[in-house]
């Protein structure tokens, strides 16, 4: 092998990116990614600036509009971004905010006590990643305008007119994402709605309006979010489809403390823990010190109450922290002046002092609530005891499964057609509906990296079952064993060290039953294998709906438009035979491989969690016991449904 040629490395090789060039060069470093998530993050950053004004007490109305060209405008009635010349930069302050990283009022504790956003890079990043951004400021008796393109100033700050006597101060930002950077520039109303609703609950008294000027079925969508009850209303919204153990949420709040804390929580008859946590309005979905403090206080205070009132004597069970959180829905929000987040995505709080502050406040206030509400307190303790008994039964069920596996010749399900590869990063597991489709898939697959596990019928609805019953379900046991994972009552106990596949594909029929089976599988994965979702390991196979054939030539279509295009490509409807696939079993192995399993031609949809709160509410609504919320959901979304005939 010839020696490597040394490349000269000197000062000329050092790149210096001026201004916002770094953002345009590496956008994912600043907003997470350039896909759908990053696209919507732009909106959140602009809205966060308005929310910061609300936190400071100067803004109570925010209007967000999706325009026909997929540009976004955000209007608030705050103080307006300052327009006077910046003493050091020598240009208007609004231009500094829009074009300089780490510039903004949130670094001055006298301006904003706490704030969200991306540590001051937010709105300048939005500017850098927009084809065009226009800003209008209403303050100092005038209306000022300025415009930018791809982060560069194209229209200097100009006072266009005087502020009218009935006009309020504030800021309007309108931007259009750069189509050269983002893979998709179409905004999703429901995605934005989830975040706006969340912000309204977290900032009671603020009114947020979301409007969509893009016509859909000749309708313009608009929703207004406002909450006077704050987190208590948020918990009620999340638990709408569940049966609560008692009517009113437990509400703990101290906004005057060194670390302001607000908490709302209630128990339901279900078996899932759903704790949402926020720091300065940022969703910390990985938790952190504030969540640790809350959990410690909850376990210690409930245990002390039960012991002091002799509620555990007859139970004869050992309690764990998970037992105190079964059926719990809680929203925890803290305000921290200088939050320290682990990782660039700011999803886990690291401030050590916050844990003690939350634990102390929650412990004290919860103890007082339990003493004042003895009937509800006893109901909670009874729920905890039942959870502990079920956990013990679940442990025995797991141990039984493990013993059977140890003596069962490798422990893998007999119906599993495993792949030859032992490398999880290249291995795929297809969860296939029915033995018939499973047989075709086994013949169609590439045996080197594709494994097939046929599922018989519909698996258990885990939304309505405890863990011991779940572990007793044959199809769920087969899935868990095939994957090589172990599940437990709490997500903290989940282990994927022995996960055997890094791509799990749900392949069901394109009919109502197939959709139901897919929903049951997703409910189980979301509730008990959620880390696999967060890692991007879960996919949905998209088999074609139609085959159009003329002579020896055949084309496949995944929707009605593609079918029309295929018929046109085959020379028109005359002589074209169209087959509508209602089940995977209608395809022979060659067709199944070429359309649905061949990596070079198949279509797979990755399953992600953009909003944990929205996902939790959707699963509980569709799969829970309450009928009325499900009826409302169906009525609201019926126009999007496909009728299976």
C-alpha positions as CSV (number, residue, x, y, z in Angstrom):
1,X,0.0,0.0,0.0
2,X,1.6,3.3,-1.1
3,X,2.3,5.8,1.7
4,X,-0.4,8.5,2.1
5,X,0.3,11.8,0.5
6,X,0.6,14.5,3.2
7,X,-1.8,17.3,2.6
8,X,-0.7,20.8,3.6
9,X,-2.6,22.1,6.6
10,X,-2.1,25.7,7.4
11,X,-3.9,28.9,8.3
12,X,-5.6,29.0,4.9
13,X,-7.4,25.8,5.7
14,X,-9.2,27.4,8.7
15,X,-12.7,28.5,7.6
16,X,-14.3,31.5,9.3
17,X,-18.0,31.6,8.9
18,X,-19.3,35.2,9.3
19,X,-22.6,36.2,10.8
20,X,-25.3,33.6,10.0
21,X,-23.3,31.6,7.5
22,X,-22.7,28.9,10.1
23,X,-26.4,28.4,10.5
24,X,-26.9,28.0,6.8
25,X,-23.9,25.7,6.5
26,X,-25.0,23.4,9.4
27,X,-28.7,24.1,10.1
28,X,-29.3,20.8,11.9
29,X,-26.9,21.9,14.6
30,X,-29.2,24.8,15.5
31,X,-32.7,23.5,14.9
32,X,-32.3,19.7,15.2
33,X,-32.9,18.7,11.6
34,X,-34.1,20.0,8.2
35,X,-37.1,17.8,8.0
36,X,-40.7,18.3,9.2
37,X,-39.6,18.7,12.9
38,X,-37.1,21.5,12.0
39,X,-39.5,23.2,9.8
40,X,-42.1,23.6,12.6
41,X,-39.3,24.5,15.1
42,X,-38.9,27.8,13.2
43,X,-42.4,28.7,14.2
44,X,-41.9,27.8,17.8
45,X,-38.8,30.0,18.0
46,X,-40.7,33.1,16.8
47,X,-43.6,32.3,19.1
48,X,-41.3,31.8,22.0
49,X,-40.2,35.4,21.7
50,X,-43.8,36.5,22.1
51,X,-44.3,34.1,25.0
52,X,-41.2,35.6,26.7
53,X,-43.0,39.0,26.5
54,X,-46.0,37.4,28.1
55,X,-43.9,35.9,30.9
56,X,-42.5,39.4,31.5
57,X,-46.1,40.7,31.8
58,X,-46.3,42.7,28.5
59,X,-48.2,40.5,26.1
60,X,-51.5,38.7,26.3
61,X,-52.5,38.0,22.7
62,X,-50.5,36.1,20.0
63,X,-51.8,35.4,16.4
64,X,-50.1,32.7,14.3
65,X,-51.2,32.4,10.6
66,X,-50.2,29.9,8.0
67,X,-50.5,31.7,4.7
68,X,-51.4,30.3,1.3
69,X,-47.7,30.2,0.2
70,X,-46.8,28.3,3.4
71,X,-45.2,31.4,4.9
72,X,-45.9,32.0,8.6
73,X,-46.7,35.3,10.4
74,X,-46.6,35.7,14.2
75,X,-48.2,38.9,15.6
76,X,-48.1,39.9,19.3
77,X,-49.1,42.8,21.4
78,X,-45.9,43.1,23.4
79,X,-43.6,46.0,23.7
80,X,-42.1,45.6,20.3
81,X,-38.4,44.8,19.5
82,X,-36.3,48.0,20.2
83,X,-35.6,50.0,17.1
84,X,-33.1,52.5,18.3
85,X,-29.4,52.2,17.4
86,X,-27.5,49.6,19.3
87,X,-24.7,51.4,21.2
88,X,-22.0,48.9,20.3
89,X,-23.1,47.4,17.0
90,X,-23.8,50.7,15.4
91,X,-27.1,49.5,13.8
92,X,-30.8,49.3,14.8
93,X,-31.4,46.9,17.7
94,X,-34.0,45.0,15.7
95,X,-31.4,44.3,13.0
96,X,-29.0,43.0,15.7
97,X,-31.6,40.7,17.0
98,X,-32.4,39.3,13.6
99,X,-28.8,39.0,12.2
100,X,-26.5,38.3,15.2
101,X,-26.3,35.0,17.0
102,X,-26.6,35.1,20.8
103,X,-28.2,38.6,20.7
104,X,-31.4,39.4,22.5
105,X,-33.0,40.7,25.7
106,X,-33.1,37.3,27.3
107,X,-29.4,37.6,28.3
108,X,-30.4,40.6,30.5
109,X,-32.0,39.5,33.7
110,X,-33.6,42.9,34.1
111,X,-35.4,42.4,30.8
112,X,-36.5,38.8,31.1
113,X,-36.3,36.9,34.4
114,X,-36.8,33.6,32.5
115,X,-37.1,32.7,28.8
116,X,-37.3,29.8,26.5
117,X,-36.0,29.7,22.9
118,X,-32.6,28.5,21.7
119,X,-30.4,30.5,24.2
120,X,-30.8,33.6,22.1
121,X,-30.1,32.1,18.6
122,X,-33.7,31.4,17.8
123,X,-35.1,34.3,15.7
124,X,-31.7,34.9,14.0
125,X,-31.7,31.2,13.0
126,X,-35.2,31.6,11.6
127,X,-34.0,34.6,9.6
128,X,-30.9,32.7,8.3
129,X,-33.0,29.7,7.2
130,X,-35.8,31.8,5.4
131,X,-36.0,32.8,1.8
132,X,-37.5,36.1,3.1
133,X,-38.3,37.5,6.5
134,X,-40.2,40.7,7.1
135,X,-40.5,42.3,10.5
136,X,-42.8,45.1,11.6
137,X,-42.4,46.8,15.0
138,X,-45.0,49.0,16.6
139,X,-43.5,51.1,19.3
140,X,-42.1,54.6,20.2
141,X,-45.2,56.1,18.5
142,X,-44.4,54.7,15.1
143,X,-44.6,51.6,12.8
144,X,-41.2,50.4,11.6
145,X,-40.5,47.8,8.9
146,X,-37.4,45.9,7.8
147,X,-36.8,42.9,5.4
148,X,-34.2,40.2,5.1
149,X,-33.4,37.4,2.5
150,X,-31.5,34.3,3.7
151,X,-30.3,36.3,6.7
152,X,-29.0,39.3,4.8
153,X,-30.6,42.7,5.2
154,X,-32.4,43.8,1.9
155,X,-34.6,46.6,3.2
156,X,-33.2,48.9,5.9
157,X,-35.2,49.8,8.9
158,X,-37.8,52.5,7.9
159,X,-40.4,54.3,9.9
160,X,-43.4,53.9,7.5
161,X,-46.1,55.8,9.5
162,X,-47.2,57.0,12.9
163,X,-48.8,54.6,15.3
164,X,-52.5,55.1,15.3
165,X,-54.3,56.2,18.6
166,X,-56.1,52.8,18.8
167,X,-53.2,50.7,17.7
168,X,-51.3,48.5,20.3
169,X,-47.5,48.2,20.4
170,X,-46.1,44.8,19.4
171,X,-44.1,42.9,16.7
172,X,-45.1,41.1,13.5
173,X,-42.7,38.6,12.0
174,X,-43.5,36.9,8.7
175,X,-41.1,34.4,7.2
176,X,-41.0,31.9,4.4
177,X,-38.7,28.9,4.9
178,X,-35.8,28.4,2.5
179,X,-36.8,25.7,0.0
180,X,-33.2,25.0,-0.7
181,X,-32.6,23.9,2.9
182,X,-35.8,22.2,4.0
183,X,-36.8,18.9,2.5
184,X,-40.5,19.8,3.0
185,X,-41.9,23.3,3.4
186,X,-45.6,22.4,3.9
187,X,-46.8,23.2,7.4
188,X,-49.1,20.8,9.3
189,X,-51.9,22.6,11.1
190,X,-52.3,19.9,13.7
191,X,-48.6,19.9,14.6
192,X,-48.7,23.6,15.2
193,X,-52.0,23.4,17.1
194,X,-50.6,20.9,19.6
195,X,-47.8,23.3,20.6
196,X,-50.0,26.4,20.6
197,X,-52.5,24.6,22.9
198,X,-49.7,23.5,25.1
199,X,-48.4,27.0,25.4
200,X,-51.8,28.3,26.3
201,X,-52.1,25.9,29.2
202,X,-48.6,26.7,30.4
203,X,-49.2,30.4,30.3
204,X,-52.7,31.0,31.7
205,X,-54.4,34.2,30.6
206,X,-52.6,34.3,27.2
207,X,-54.7,34.0,24.2
208,X,-53.2,32.3,21.1
209,X,-55.0,32.1,17.8
210,X,-53.9,29.8,15.0
211,X,-55.3,30.3,11.5
212,X,-54.8,28.5,8.2
213,X,-55.4,30.5,5.0
214,X,-54.9,27.4,2.8
215,X,-58.3,26.2,1.8
216,X,-59.2,22.6,2.6
217,X,-62.5,21.3,1.3
218,X,-63.5,25.0,0.9
219,X,-63.0,25.6,4.6
220,X,-60.5,27.9,6.4
221,X,-59.3,26.4,9.7
222,X,-58.9,28.6,12.8
223,X,-58.7,27.7,16.5
224,X,-58.2,29.9,19.6
225,X,-56.5,28.6,22.7
226,X,-56.9,30.2,26.1
227,X,-56.8,28.9,29.7
228,X,-57.6,30.5,33.0
229,X,-57.1,27.2,34.9
230,X,-53.6,26.5,33.6
231,X,-52.1,23.2,34.3
232,X,-55.2,21.9,36.1
233,X,-57.1,22.3,32.8
234,X,-54.1,20.8,30.9
235,X,-54.4,17.6,33.0
236,X,-58.1,17.5,32.5
237,X,-57.6,17.8,28.8
238,X,-55.0,15.0,28.7
239,X,-57.3,12.7,30.9
240,X,-60.5,13.4,29.0
241,X,-60.7,9.8,27.7
242,X,-59.9,8.3,31.1
243,X,-62.0,7.7,34.2
244,X,-60.6,9.7,37.1
245,X,-60.4,8.4,40.6
246,X,-61.6,11.8,41.9
247,X,-63.0,14.9,40.3
248,X,-60.5,17.8,40.8
249,X,-56.8,17.7,40.0
250,X,-54.3,18.2,42.8
251,X,-52.8,21.6,42.1
252,X,-49.5,22.8,43.7
253,X,-48.0,26.1,42.9
254,X,-45.5,28.6,44.2
255,X,-44.7,31.3,41.7
256,X,-42.8,33.5,44.3
257,X,-40.2,30.8,45.2
258,X,-36.6,31.0,44.1
259,X,-37.5,28.3,41.6
260,X,-41.1,28.9,40.7
261,X,-43.0,25.5,40.5
262,X,-46.4,24.7,39.2
263,X,-47.8,21.1,39.3
264,X,-51.2,19.6,38.5
265,X,-51.8,15.8,38.9
266,X,-54.7,13.4,39.1
267,X,-55.1,9.6,39.2
268,X,-57.2,7.6,36.8
269,X,-58.4,3.9,36.6
270,X,-55.8,3.1,33.9
271,X,-52.4,1.6,34.1
272,X,-50.2,4.1,32.4
273,X,-48.0,6.8,33.9
274,X,-48.1,10.1,31.9
275,X,-45.9,12.8,33.3
276,X,-45.1,15.8,31.1
277,X,-42.4,18.2,32.3
278,X,-41.5,21.7,31.2
279,X,-38.7,24.2,32.0
280,X,-39.4,27.8,30.9
281,X,-42.1,26.4,28.5
282,X,-39.6,24.0,26.9
283,X,-40.9,20.4,26.9
284,X,-38.2,18.3,28.7
285,X,-39.4,14.9,27.4
286,X,-36.3,13.2,28.9
287,X,-37.1,14.6,32.3
288,X,-34.3,15.8,34.5
289,X,-33.7,17.0,38.1
290,X,-37.2,18.6,38.3
291,X,-38.9,15.3,37.5
292,X,-36.6,13.4,39.9
293,X,-37.6,15.8,42.7
294,X,-41.3,15.3,41.9
295,X,-41.0,11.5,41.9
296,X,-39.1,11.4,45.1
297,X,-41.6,13.7,46.8
298,X,-44.6,11.7,45.5
299,X,-43.2,8.3,46.7
300,X,-42.0,9.5,50.1
301,X,-45.1,11.5,50.9
302,X,-47.6,8.9,49.9
303,X,-45.7,6.1,51.6
304,X,-45.5,8.2,54.8
305,X,-49.2,8.9,54.7
306,X,-50.1,5.3,54.2
307,X,-47.8,4.2,57.0
308,X,-49.1,6.8,59.4
309,X,-52.7,5.8,58.8
310,X,-52.1,2.0,58.9
311,X,-53.3,1.5,55.3
312,X,-50.6,-1.0,54.4
313,X,-50.8,-3.5,57.2
314,X,-53.2,-5.9,55.5
315,X,-51.7,-5.5,52.0
316,X,-48.5,-7.4,52.7
317,X,-46.7,-6.0,49.6
318,X,-43.4,-4.3,49.0
319,X,-44.0,-1.0,47.2
320,X,-41.8,0.5,44.5
321,X,-41.7,4.0,43.0
322,X,-43.5,2.7,39.9
323,X,-46.5,1.6,42.0
324,X,-47.1,5.2,43.1
325,X,-47.2,6.4,39.5
326,X,-49.6,3.8,37.9
327,X,-52.6,5.7,36.5
328,X,-51.0,9.0,37.2
329,X,-51.3,12.0,34.8
330,X,-49.2,15.0,35.8
331,X,-47.9,18.2,34.3
332,X,-44.9,19.8,36.0
333,X,-43.6,23.2,35.0
334,X,-40.7,25.1,36.6
335,X,-39.1,28.4,35.8
336,X,-35.3,28.5,36.1
337,X,-33.2,31.6,35.5
338,X,-30.1,29.9,34.1
339,X,-31.2,26.4,33.1
340,X,-28.5,23.8,32.3
341,X,-29.7,21.3,29.7
342,X,-28.0,18.1,28.9
343,X,-27.3,17.9,25.1
344,X,-28.0,20.5,22.4
345,X,-31.7,19.4,22.1
346,X,-32.5,20.7,25.6
347,X,-34.6,17.8,26.6
348,X,-33.2,17.0,30.1
349,X,-32.7,19.5,32.9
350,X,-29.4,19.2,34.8
351,X,-29.6,21.9,37.5
352,X,-29.0,20.1,40.8
353,X,-30.6,22.8,43.0
354,X,-34.0,22.4,41.2
355,X,-34.4,18.8,42.5
356,X,-34.4,19.9,46.1
357,X,-36.6,22.9,45.5
358,X,-39.3,20.7,43.7
359,X,-39.0,17.9,46.2
360,X,-39.4,20.2,49.2
361,X,-42.4,22.1,47.8
362,X,-44.3,19.1,46.4
363,X,-43.7,17.0,49.6
364,X,-45.0,19.8,51.8
365,X,-48.1,20.7,49.7
366,X,-49.0,17.1,48.8
367,X,-48.9,16.1,52.5
368,X,-51.3,19.0,53.3
369,X,-53.6,17.9,50.5
370,X,-53.7,14.3,51.7
371,X,-54.6,15.3,55.2
372,X,-57.4,17.6,53.9
373,X,-58.8,14.9,51.5
374,X,-58.7,11.6,53.4
375,X,-61.2,9.8,51.2
376,X,-59.3,10.6,48.0
377,X,-56.0,9.8,49.8
378,X,-57.3,6.3,50.7
379,X,-58.4,5.8,47.1
380,X,-54.9,6.6,45.8
381,X,-53.3,4.2,48.3
382,X,-55.6,1.4,47.3
383,X,-54.7,2.0,43.7
384,X,-51.0,1.8,44.7
385,X,-51.5,-1.5,46.5
386,X,-53.3,-3.0,43.5
387,X,-50.4,-1.9,41.3
388,X,-47.9,-3.5,43.6
389,X,-49.8,-6.8,43.6
390,X,-50.0,-6.7,39.7
391,X,-46.3,-5.9,39.5
392,X,-45.5,-9.0,41.6
393,X,-47.7,-11.1,39.4
394,X,-46.0,-9.6,36.3
395,X,-42.6,-10.5,37.7
396,X,-43.6,-14.1,38.2
397,X,-45.0,-14.1,34.6
398,X,-41.7,-12.8,33.3
399,X,-39.7,-15.3,35.2
400,X,-41.9,-18.1,33.9
401,X,-41.3,-16.9,30.3
402,X,-37.6,-16.8,30.9
403,X,-37.6,-20.3,32.4
404,X,-39.5,-21.6,29.5
405,X,-37.1,-19.9,27.1
406,X,-34.1,-21.4,28.9
407,X,-35.4,-24.9,28.4
408,X,-37.0,-24.4,25.0
409,X,-34.0,-24.7,22.6
410,X,-32.9,-21.1,22.1
411,X,-36.1,-19.5,23.3
412,X,-37.2,-18.0,19.9
413,X,-40.9,-18.3,18.9
414,X,-41.6,-21.3,16.7
415,X,-43.4,-19.2,14.1
416,X,-40.4,-16.8,13.7
417,X,-38.5,-17.2,10.4
418,X,-35.3,-15.6,11.5
419,X,-32.7,-14.0,9.3
420,X,-29.1,-15.3,8.9
421,X,-27.5,-12.0,10.0
422,X,-26.7,-11.5,13.6
423,X,-25.9,-7.8,13.1
424,X,-28.9,-5.8,14.5
425,X,-28.0,-2.7,12.5
426,X,-28.8,-4.5,9.2
427,X,-31.5,-6.9,10.4
428,X,-35.2,-6.3,9.9
429,X,-38.2,-7.9,11.6
430,X,-41.6,-7.9,9.7
431,X,-44.6,-8.3,12.0
432,X,-47.1,-9.7,9.5
433,X,-50.9,-10.0,9.9
434,X,-52.0,-13.7,9.6
435,X,-50.4,-17.0,8.6
436,X,-51.4,-16.6,4.9
437,X,-49.5,-13.3,4.4
438,X,-46.8,-14.6,6.7
439,X,-46.3,-17.6,4.4
440,X,-46.0,-15.3,1.3
441,X,-43.6,-13.0,3.2
442,X,-41.4,-15.9,4.2
443,X,-41.1,-16.9,0.6
444,X,-40.6,-13.4,-0.7
445,X,-38.0,-12.2,1.8
446,X,-34.2,-11.9,1.6
447,X,-33.2,-14.5,4.2
448,X,-29.9,-12.8,4.9
449,X,-31.4,-9.8,6.7
450,X,-35.2,-10.1,6.8
451,X,-37.0,-12.0,9.5
452,X,-40.8,-12.8,9.5
453,X,-43.1,-13.2,12.5
454,X,-46.7,-13.9,11.6
455,X,-49.3,-12.7,14.1
456,X,-52.5,-14.5,14.7
457,X,-55.6,-12.2,14.9
458,X,-55.6,-9.1,17.0
459,X,-53.3,-8.7,19.9
460,X,-54.5,-7.6,23.4
461,X,-55.5,-3.9,23.7
462,X,-52.8,-2.9,26.3
463,X,-54.6,0.4,27.1
464,X,-57.1,-1.6,29.1
465,X,-54.8,-4.2,30.7
466,X,-52.2,-4.5,33.5
467,X,-48.7,-5.7,32.8
468,X,-49.3,-9.2,34.2
469,X,-52.2,-9.7,31.7
470,X,-50.1,-8.2,28.9
471,X,-47.2,-10.6,29.5
472,X,-49.6,-13.5,29.5
473,X,-50.7,-12.7,25.9
474,X,-49.2,-15.2,23.5
475,X,-48.7,-12.8,20.5
476,X,-47.1,-10.2,22.7
477,X,-44.8,-12.8,24.3
478,X,-43.8,-13.9,20.8
479,X,-43.0,-10.3,19.7
480,X,-41.0,-9.5,22.8
481,X,-39.0,-12.8,22.7
482,X,-38.3,-12.3,19.0
483,X,-37.1,-8.8,19.5
484,X,-34.8,-9.9,22.4
485,X,-36.1,-7.1,24.7
486,X,-37.5,-7.2,28.2
487,X,-40.3,-4.9,29.3
488,X,-41.2,-3.8,32.8
489,X,-43.8,-1.7,34.5
490,X,-41.7,1.5,34.1
491,X,-40.0,2.9,31.1
492,X,-36.9,3.5,33.2
493,X,-36.6,-0.3,33.5
494,X,-36.8,-1.0,29.8
495,X,-33.8,-2.7,28.3
496,X,-32.8,-2.9,24.7
497,X,-29.3,-4.2,25.1
498,X,-30.2,-7.4,23.4
499,X,-32.4,-5.9,20.7
500,X,-32.0,-8.2,17.7
501,X,-33.3,-5.9,14.9
502,X,-32.9,-2.2,14.3
503,X,-35.8,-2.1,11.9
504,X,-39.2,-3.4,12.9
505,X,-41.8,-3.2,10.1
506,X,-45.5,-3.5,10.7
507,X,-47.1,-5.1,7.6
508,X,-50.9,-5.4,7.8
509,X,-53.7,-5.5,5.2
510,X,-54.9,-2.2,3.7
511,X,-58.4,-2.6,5.2
512,X,-60.2,-1.7,8.4
513,X,-59.1,-4.9,10.2
514,X,-55.5,-4.3,9.1
515,X,-55.7,-0.7,10.4
516,X,-57.1,-1.9,13.7
517,X,-54.3,-4.5,14.1
518,X,-51.7,-1.8,13.3
519,X,-53.2,0.5,15.9
520,X,-53.1,-2.2,18.5
521,X,-49.5,-2.9,17.7
522,X,-48.6,0.8,17.9
523,X,-50.4,1.2,21.2
524,X,-48.3,-1.6,22.7
525,X,-45.1,-0.2,21.2
526,X,-45.9,3.3,22.4
527,X,-46.7,2.2,25.9
528,X,-44.1,-0.5,26.5
529,X,-41.4,-0.3,23.8
530,X,-41.3,3.5,23.4
531,X,-37.5,3.8,23.3
532,X,-37.7,1.8,20.0
533,X,-40.0,4.5,18.6
534,X,-37.7,7.3,19.9
535,X,-34.7,5.6,18.3
536,X,-36.4,5.5,14.9
537,X,-36.6,1.7,14.7
538,X,-40.4,1.3,14.0
539,X,-41.8,1.5,10.4
540,X,-45.1,0.8,8.7
541,X,-45.0,-1.0,5.4
542,X,-47.1,0.6,2.6
543,X,-48.2,-2.1,0.2
544,X,-49.8,-0.9,-3.0
545,X,-53.6,-0.6,-3.2
546,X,-53.8,-1.3,-7.0
547,X,-52.2,-3.2,-9.8
548,X,-52.9,-2.0,-13.4
549,X,-52.0,-4.5,-16.1
550,X,-52.1,-4.3,-19.9
551,X,-50.6,-7.2,-21.8
552,X,-47.3,-8.2,-20.1
553,X,-46.8,-4.7,-18.6
554,X,-48.0,-4.0,-15.1
555,X,-47.8,-0.9,-12.8
556,X,-48.6,-0.5,-9.1
557,X,-50.3,2.4,-7.5
558,X,-50.6,3.4,-3.8
559,X,-53.5,5.8,-4.2
560,X,-56.2,6.8,-6.7
561,X,-54.1,9.5,-8.4
562,X,-51.3,7.1,-9.0
563,X,-53.8,4.6,-10.4
564,X,-55.1,7.2,-12.9
565,X,-51.5,8.1,-13.9
566,X,-50.7,4.4,-14.3
567,X,-53.7,3.9,-16.6
568,X,-52.7,6.9,-18.7
569,X,-49.1,5.5,-18.9
570,X,-50.6,2.2,-20.2
571,X,-52.4,4.1,-23.0
572,X,-55.8,4.7,-21.4
573,X,-58.5,2.6,-19.8
574,X,-59.2,0.4,-22.8
575,X,-57.7,-3.1,-22.3
576,X,-56.3,-2.2,-18.8
577,X,-57.1,-4.6,-16.0
578,X,-57.2,-3.1,-12.5
579,X,-56.8,-5.3,-9.4
580,X,-57.7,-3.8,-6.0
581,X,-55.6,-5.4,-3.2
582,X,-57.6,-5.8,0.0
583,X,-55.1,-8.1,1.7
584,X,-51.4,-9.1,1.6
585,X,-52.5,-12.7,0.9
586,X,-53.8,-11.6,-2.5
587,X,-50.2,-11.0,-3.6
588,X,-47.9,-13.8,-4.7
589,X,-44.4,-13.8,-3.2
590,X,-42.8,-12.1,-6.2
591,X,-45.3,-9.3,-6.1
592,X,-44.9,-8.9,-2.3
593,X,-41.1,-8.7,-2.7
594,X,-41.1,-6.2,-5.6
595,X,-43.6,-3.8,-4.1
596,X,-43.3,-4.0,-0.3
597,X,-40.1,-5.8,0.8
598,X,-37.4,-5.0,-1.7
599,X,-35.3,-2.1,-0.2
600,X,-34.7,-0.6,-3.6
601,X,-38.4,-0.2,-4.4
602,X,-40.5,-0.5,-1.3
603,X,-42.2,2.4,0.6
604,X,-41.8,2.5,4.4
605,X,-43.2,5.1,6.7
606,X,-41.1,5.7,9.8
607,X,-43.2,6.2,13.0
608,X,-42.0,9.1,15.1
609,X,-43.3,11.0,18.2
610,X,-43.4,14.7,17.4
611,X,-45.6,15.5,20.5
612,X,-45.8,13.1,23.4
613,X,-48.8,14.8,24.9
614,X,-50.8,14.6,21.6
615,X,-49.8,11.0,21.1
616,X,-50.8,10.0,24.6
617,X,-54.2,11.7,24.3
618,X,-54.8,10.1,20.9
619,X,-54.0,6.5,22.1
620,X,-56.1,7.0,25.3
621,X,-59.0,8.4,23.2
622,X,-59.0,5.7,20.6
623,X,-58.1,2.7,22.7
624,X,-59.5,3.5,26.2
625,X,-62.8,2.8,27.8
626,X,-64.5,6.2,27.5
627,X,-66.9,6.3,24.6
628,X,-67.8,10.0,24.4
629,X,-64.3,11.3,23.7
630,X,-63.9,8.6,21.0
631,X,-67.2,9.7,19.4
632,X,-66.1,13.3,19.3
633,X,-62.8,12.3,17.8
634,X,-64.5,10.3,15.0
635,X,-66.9,13.1,14.2
636,X,-64.1,15.6,14.1
637,X,-61.9,13.4,11.8
638,X,-64.4,11.5,9.8
639,X,-63.7,13.5,6.6
640,X,-60.1,12.1,6.6
641,X,-61.3,8.5,6.9
642,X,-61.1,6.0,4.0
643,X,-64.2,3.7,3.8
644,X,-63.4,0.0,3.2
645,X,-65.9,-1.6,0.9
